Amino acid sequence: MTLFSTMHPRWQELLSQCEPALSRIEKSLVLQDFLPNYANVMRAFVQSPQEIRVVIFGQDPYPNPAHATGLAFSIPRDVRPVPASLRNIYKELESDLGIVPAHHGDLSSWVDQGVALINRTLTFNSKTPSRALWREFTDEVARILGEKGCIAVLWGSDAQELAQYFPAKNSISSPHPSPLSAYRGFFGSKPFSRINNILLMNDEIPIDWEVK
């Protein structure tokens, strides 16, 4: 099994030119302790790109092995406490749409509706920075999703580097929901209602943002 082979077949077709880069990344990771575990590194790409309507780009995986799942911001359903960044997302969701925060951090119900949760950097290593490894790959992912007409939510400066791949009408940017930056413009940005307004303008079904 390789990282490339764990992706949905359609992603493999669209990202065929990235297979050599993924192979290089894989060889680099062999020498590292990294998060999430190997089987979950490409979890955001198990979903068919044809199903994706919205993509939320984060920064990098949670640095806690209990939290990192391969889906940006999401954690396993049975893990407590919910990380601070996700608690802030829930606060903004309640402020925006009146949805009471869930008692868990599993965002799979969003994914099931066509919301991709992709980090700008797909692995975390406390000793060896991983960001440079993944730039080429996530740039290409953003280009494909932008051409497809997906709505992009870009939280934080790392994610906002991808704004060039999405038309302004399909792009929602704000500071990262981390406690270090949420008060600089994430709170009050109303991303969830803005996404649904764009979907409705495109005659698409809005997202049910309640975390099931």
C-alpha positions as CSV (number, residue, x, y, z in Angstrom):
1,M,0.0,0.0,0.0
2,T,1.2,3.5,-0.9
3,L,-0.1,6.9,0.0
4,F,-1.2,7.3,-3.7
5,S,-3.1,4.0,-3.7
6,T,-5.1,4.9,-0.6
7,M,-6.9,7.8,-2.5
8,H,-10.2,7.4,-4.3
9,P,-9.6,6.2,-7.9
10,R,-10.9,9.4,-9.3
11,W,-8.4,11.4,-7.2
12,Q,-5.7,9.1,-8.5
13,E,-6.7,10.0,-12.0
14,L,-6.8,13.7,-11.4
15,L,-3.5,13.7,-9.3
16,S,-1.6,11.2,-11.4
17,Q,1.2,13.8,-12.0
18,C,1.6,14.0,-8.2
19,E,2.4,10.3,-7.8
20,P,6.2,10.9,-7.9
21,A,6.0,13.7,-5.3
22,L,3.9,11.5,-3.0
23,S,6.5,8.7,-3.4
24,R,9.2,11.2,-2.3
25,I,7.1,12.3,0.6
26,E,6.5,8.7,1.6
27,K,10.2,8.0,1.6
28,S,10.8,11.0,3.8
29,L,8.1,10.0,6.3
30,V,9.7,6.6,6.8
31,L,12.4,8.3,8.8
32,Q,10.1,10.4,10.9
33,D,7.6,10.1,13.7
34,F,4.5,11.8,12.3
35,L,0.8,12.3,12.8
36,P,-1.8,11.1,11.8
37,N,-1.0,7.4,11.5
38,Y,0.0,6.2,8.1
39,A,-3.4,4.8,7.2
40,N,-5.1,8.1,7.8
41,V,-2.7,10.5,6.1
42,M,-4.8,10.6,2.9
43,R,-8.1,10.1,4.6
44,A,-9.5,13.4,3.1
45,F,-9.0,11.8,-0.3
46,V,-11.0,8.7,0.3
47,Q,-14.1,10.8,-0.6
48,S,-14.7,11.1,-4.4
49,P,-13.8,14.6,-5.7
50,Q,-17.1,14.4,-7.7
51,E,-19.0,14.6,-4.4
52,I,-17.2,17.6,-3.0
53,R,-19.1,20.9,-3.0
54,V,-17.2,22.7,-0.2
55,V,-13.6,22.4,0.9
56,I,-12.5,23.7,4.3
57,F,-8.7,24.1,4.3
58,G,-6.9,24.0,7.6
59,Q,-3.3,24.3,8.6
60,D,-1.8,21.0,9.7
61,P,-2.9,18.0,11.8
62,Y,-3.5,18.3,15.5
63,P,-0.2,17.6,17.3
64,N,-2.0,15.1,19.7
65,P,-2.1,11.5,18.5
66,A,-5.5,11.1,20.0
67,H,-6.9,14.0,17.9
68,A,-5.2,13.6,14.5
69,T,-7.6,11.8,12.1
70,G,-6.5,12.9,8.6
71,L,-9.6,15.2,8.4
72,A,-8.9,18.9,9.2
73,F,-10.3,19.9,12.5
74,S,-12.2,16.6,13.1
75,I,-11.3,14.2,15.9
76,P,-12.6,10.7,16.8
77,R,-16.1,10.7,18.2
78,D,-15.1,9.2,21.6
79,V,-12.1,11.5,22.3
80,R,-12.4,14.3,24.9
81,P,-11.8,17.1,25.4
82,V,-12.6,18.7,22.1
83,P,-9.6,20.8,20.9
84,A,-9.7,24.5,21.4
85,S,-9.8,25.3,17.6
86,L,-12.8,23.1,17.1
87,R,-14.5,24.6,20.2
88,N,-14.1,28.0,18.5
89,I,-15.6,26.6,15.3
90,Y,-18.6,25.4,17.3
91,K,-18.9,28.8,19.0
92,E,-18.9,30.5,15.6
93,L,-21.4,28.0,14.3
94,E,-23.8,28.7,17.2
95,S,-23.3,32.5,16.7
96,D,-23.9,32.2,12.9
97,L,-26.7,29.7,12.7
98,G,-27.9,29.1,16.3
99,I,-26.6,25.5,16.2
100,V,-25.8,24.2,19.7
101,P,-22.3,22.8,20.0
102,A,-21.9,19.0,19.7
103,H,-20.6,17.0,22.6
104,H,-18.0,15.3,20.3
105,G,-15.6,16.4,17.6
106,D,-16.4,14.0,14.7
107,L,-17.2,16.1,11.6
108,S,-18.1,13.1,9.4
109,S,-21.6,14.4,9.0
110,W,-20.2,17.3,7.1
111,V,-18.1,15.1,4.9
112,D,-21.1,13.0,4.1
113,Q,-22.7,16.1,2.5
114,G,-19.8,16.9,0.3
115,V,-17.6,19.0,2.6
116,A,-13.9,18.1,2.3
117,L,-11.7,18.8,5.3
118,I,-8.2,19.1,4.1
119,N,-5.1,20.5,5.8
120,R,-2.6,22.5,3.9
121,T,0.0,20.2,5.3
122,L,-1.1,16.5,5.7
123,T,1.4,15.4,8.3
124,F,2.8,16.8,11.6
125,N,6.2,16.3,13.1
126,S,7.3,18.3,16.1
127,K,11.0,18.0,15.1
128,T,11.0,18.1,11.3
129,P,8.8,20.7,9.6
130,S,6.5,19.0,7.1
131,R,5.1,22.1,5.4
132,A,7.5,22.2,2.5
133,L,6.8,18.5,1.7
134,W,3.2,19.1,0.9
135,R,3.0,22.4,-0.8
136,E,3.1,21.1,-4.4
137,F,0.5,18.5,-3.6
138,T,-2.1,20.7,-1.9
139,D,-1.6,23.4,-4.5
140,E,-2.7,20.9,-7.1
141,V,-5.6,19.7,-5.0
142,A,-6.8,23.3,-4.7
143,R,-6.4,23.9,-8.4
144,I,-8.6,20.9,-9.2
145,L,-11.3,21.8,-6.7
146,G,-11.2,25.5,-7.9
147,E,-11.7,24.4,-11.5
148,K,-14.6,22.2,-10.4
149,G,-16.4,25.2,-8.9
150,C,-16.1,24.2,-5.2
151,I,-16.5,26.8,-2.5
152,A,-13.3,27.2,-0.5
153,V,-13.1,28.1,3.1
154,L,-9.6,29.3,3.9
155,W,-8.8,29.5,7.6
156,G,-5.4,31.0,8.5
157,S,-2.5,32.3,6.4
158,D,-1.3,28.9,5.2
159,A,-4.7,28.1,3.8
160,Q,-5.1,31.5,2.3
161,E,-2.1,30.8,0.1
162,L,-4.6,28.8,-2.0
163,A,-6.9,31.7,-2.7
164,Q,-5.4,32.1,-6.1
165,Y,-7.2,28.9,-7.2
166,F,-10.7,30.0,-6.4
167,P,-12.8,32.8,-7.8
168,A,-13.6,35.5,-5.2
169,K,-17.3,34.6,-5.3
170,N,-16.5,31.1,-4.2
171,S,-13.9,32.0,-1.5
172,I,-14.3,32.7,2.2
173,S,-11.3,33.7,4.1
174,S,-10.6,34.5,7.8
175,P,-8.0,34.0,10.5
176,H,-7.6,30.5,11.9
177,P,-10.0,29.4,14.6
178,S,-7.0,28.8,17.0
179,P,-7.3,30.6,20.3
180,L,-4.2,32.6,19.2
181,S,-6.1,34.2,16.2
182,A,-9.8,33.6,16.5
183,Y,-10.5,37.0,18.0
184,R,-8.8,38.7,15.1
185,G,-11.6,38.1,12.7
186,F,-12.7,34.4,12.8
187,F,-15.4,35.2,15.3
188,G,-18.1,37.0,13.5
189,S,-17.1,35.9,10.0
190,K,-20.2,33.8,9.5
191,P,-18.7,31.2,7.2
192,F,-21.5,28.7,7.5
193,S,-24.4,30.9,6.5
194,R,-22.2,32.4,3.7
195,I,-21.5,29.0,2.3
196,N,-25.2,28.1,2.3
197,N,-26.0,31.4,0.6
198,I,-23.6,30.7,-2.2
199,L,-25.0,27.1,-2.6
200,L,-28.6,28.5,-2.8
201,M,-27.5,31.1,-5.4
202,N,-26.2,28.2,-7.4
203,D,-29.5,26.2,-7.0
204,E,-27.7,23.6,-4.8
205,I,-28.9,22.1,-1.5
206,P,-27.4,23.9,1.5
207,I,-25.3,22.0,4.1
208,D,-26.9,20.9,7.3
209,W,-24.2,22.1,9.6
210,E,-25.5,20.4,12.7
211,V,-22.8,18.0,13.8
212,K,-24.6,14.6,14.1
